[in-house]
């Protein structure tokens, strides 16, 4: 892997924010680390802005890309949380940010190359990113769904010991 420090700050403006997990780190997909994450969406005509950073997805006519920051650094020490601010630079509680909010994201981007150990030829290259900050310019306030209306519940009835229930069978010899 290249040891050159070729990091750069990248700001992507005017993105839709979805699946915001910035207040508390969550397990990554592999389950071997914890991270902060967010999904950013832009119109398909701006797709090239995300493609530089890897694979994108087409969702509901929008180009989507998930961005992450690990909770712990490579040396095991606790990393700095993703900074979340409003249009004026004032802190925003990440728990308040709902899907469809709009804003800007700042990434730390670094080019990388993986070389074959024997031949020295580049076998893989790309750009790795770390989500550094989110600026919310148009807040859609998150509202937790009501938990009481998930299901229709049956009424509980107390059955006394020895009492017959509606499903009890009188005779075990049922002809088939």
N, C-alpha and C positions, 0 to 999 in steps of 0.2 A: 504494500500500500504506500502511496506517496506520502512523504512526511512534510511536504511544503505546506505552509500556512496560507492557503488561498481562500480564506473565509471572507464572505462579504454579506452585508446587510441588504435584504431585499424587502421592499414594501409592496404589497399587492392591495390596491385601493378598490373600494366599492364592491365588496363581496357580501353575499348573504351568509349568515352564520347559522349553523345547525349543529345539533348533537354536542352542545357545549359541555365539556367535562374539564373545567378549569379550577373549581373550588377544592376538589379533592382528587388525588391521583387514582386511576383505575387500572386494573390488570390489562396488560397488552394482549393482543390476539393470541400469542403463543403461551401466555400465562406465566412467563418467566421474568417479568419486570412490571413495574408500575409506571404510569405515564399520565400526563395531561394531554387532552386531545380536543380537536374541533374539526368540523367539516365545513369547508368553504365552498360556495357555489358562485359561478359566474356564467353569463350567457355563453352559448356555444361559439359565438363569433370571437370571443376572447380566449378560447381554449388554449392557444399557444402560451399564454401567461402561466398556465399550470403544467403544461406538458414538459417544460424544461426540468421540472422536479419529479418526473416519473409518471407512472400510470395514472390516468384519470378515468372517471366513469361518467356516462351520460345518464342523468336521472331527471325525469320530468322535464326534458328539454334543456336542462342546465348541465354544465360541465362541473363535476364535483371532484374534490381532492381532500383527503384527510391529512391533517398536519399534527405533529406530536412533539412532546418534549418529555424525556425520561425524568422521573422524580429523583433518581440518584445518578451521580456522575460515574464515570468508568472506574474511579478509584474507590467507590463505595460511599463517598460523602454525599450529603443531601444537597441537591441542586437548588437553584433559585426558581421559585414558581413563575409561571407565565404572568407577565404584567398585563393588567386589564384596566383600561381607562376610558373615559368618555371623550367627547369631541373637544373638551377644554383641558384635558390632561388630568382630570380628577379621577381618583380610584372608583371602580365600579365593582359591586359584588357580583361575581360570576353566576351565582345562583339566580340572579334576577334576569339573566339574558335568555330570552326564548327563541325558538326556531323562527327564522325569517328576519331576525334583527340584521341590520346592515352595519358594515364597518370596514376597517382596514386591518391587515395582519402584517406583522413584521417577522421575517424569518432570518436565521443565520444559515447561509447556504455555503456548501463546501464541495468543490469538485473532488472526485476520487478516482483512482485507478488501481486495479488489482492486477498484479503481474504474475505470470507463471514462474514458480521458483527456480526452474531449471533453464528455461529459455529466455526469461526476462520479457517476453512479449505480453502486452496488455490483453488480459482475458475478459475483463469487465471494467466499465467506467460509467460514471454518471454524476449526479449531484445529490448529496444528502442534505436534508434540511432539519432545522430545529426551530420549533415555534417559540418565539421570544416574547411577543406582545400582541395584544388585540386592542384596537381602538373601536369602541362602539359609537357610531354616529347617529343611528336611528334604532332606538331600543324598542323591541317588542317584549313586553314584560312576560316572564315565564309565570304561568299559573299551574300549580299542581292539580292533577285531576282528582275529583272526589273519589275516595276509596269506598264509600258506602254503596255505590250503585253498580258495582262490577257484575253482580249476579243477582238473580231472584232466589231467595232462600225459602226453604220449606219451613213451616211452623213446627217447632219442637213440641212433642207431647211426651209426658211422663207416663211410663207403663209400669204398673205395680207388678212385683214378682208374682208369678203364677197366673197373671191375667193373660187372656188370649189376645193376640194381635190379628189384624186383618189378613196377614199373609200366613198365619199359622195353618197347618194342614191337620184336619181331623184324623185322617187315616193314612198311614204310611204305605199302604198297598194301593198305589195308583196304577191303574192299567195303562200300558203303553201300546 
